[in-house]
Amino acid sequence: MTKTLTFGVVHMTVAFTVAYLMTGSVVVGGAIALVEPAVNTVAYFFHEKTWDWVRAGRHRPESALPVVA
């Protein structure tokens, strides 16, 4: 969870900087820096959970799993 939170902080900083440079507005930069990375951080968390699920092989039907002899 710490990795996810620090990623969120970095993402918010980058989002603010890019939005500010593109618009010249601190308000727009701030709004984008709060909303977009917050949503993206939640999406990243579920992305990691989905990949854990895929790696565990739970995405395949039982019949598709290899038989270990």
C-alpha positions as CSV (number, residue, x, y, z in Angstrom):
1,M,0.0,0.0,0.0
2,T,2.9,2.4,0.7
3,K,4.1,1.9,-2.9
4,T,0.6,2.9,-4.2
5,L,0.5,6.0,-2.0
6,T,4.0,7.2,-3.0
7,F,3.1,6.6,-6.6
8,G,0.0,8.7,-6.1
9,V,2.1,11.6,-4.7
10,V,4.5,11.5,-7.7
11,H,1.6,11.2,-10.1
12,M,-0.1,14.3,-8.6
13,T,3.1,16.3,-8.8
14,V,3.5,15.4,-12.5
15,A,-0.2,15.9,-13.3
16,F,-0.1,19.4,-11.7
17,T,3.1,20.4,-13.5
18,V,1.9,19.2,-16.9
19,A,-1.6,20.8,-16.5
20,Y,-0.1,24.1,-15.2
21,L,2.4,24.2,-18.1
22,M,-0.4,23.5,-20.6
23,T,-3.0,25.9,-19.2
24,G,-1.0,28.5,-17.2
25,S,-3.7,28.1,-14.5
26,V,-2.9,27.1,-10.9
27,V,-6.6,26.3,-10.4
28,V,-6.9,24.0,-13.4
29,G,-3.6,22.5,-12.6
30,G,-4.6,21.9,-9.0
31,A,-8.0,20.4,-10.0
32,I,-6.4,18.0,-12.5
33,A,-3.7,17.2,-10.0
34,L,-6.3,16.1,-7.4
35,V,-8.8,14.3,-9.6
36,E,-6.9,12.5,-12.3
37,P,-4.1,10.9,-10.1
38,A,-6.6,10.0,-7.4
39,V,-8.7,8.1,-9.9
40,N,-5.6,6.6,-11.6
41,T,-4.2,5.5,-8.2
42,V,-7.4,3.5,-7.5
43,A,-7.3,2.1,-11.0
44,Y,-3.6,1.1,-10.4
45,F,-4.5,-0.7,-7.2
46,F,-7.2,-2.8,-9.0
47,H,-4.8,-3.3,-12.0
48,E,-2.3,-4.9,-9.6
49,K,-5.0,-7.0,-8.0
50,T,-6.2,-8.2,-11.4
51,W,-2.6,-9.2,-12.4
52,D,-2.2,-11.1,-9.1
53,W,-5.4,-12.9,-10.1
54,V,-4.1,-13.6,-13.6
55,R,-0.7,-14.9,-12.3
56,A,-2.5,-17.2,-9.9
57,G,-4.3,-18.8,-12.9
58,R,-7.7,-18.1,-11.6
59,H,-8.8,-16.5,-14.9
60,R,-8.9,-19.8,-16.7
61,P,-11.6,-22.5,-16.5
62,E,-10.6,-25.6,-14.6
63,S,-10.5,-27.6,-17.8
64,A,-7.8,-25.3,-19.3
65,L,-5.4,-25.9,-16.4
66,P,-2.6,-28.2,-17.2
67,V,-2.6,-31.6,-15.5
68,V,0.5,-32.2,-13.4
69,A,1.5,-35.9,-13.2
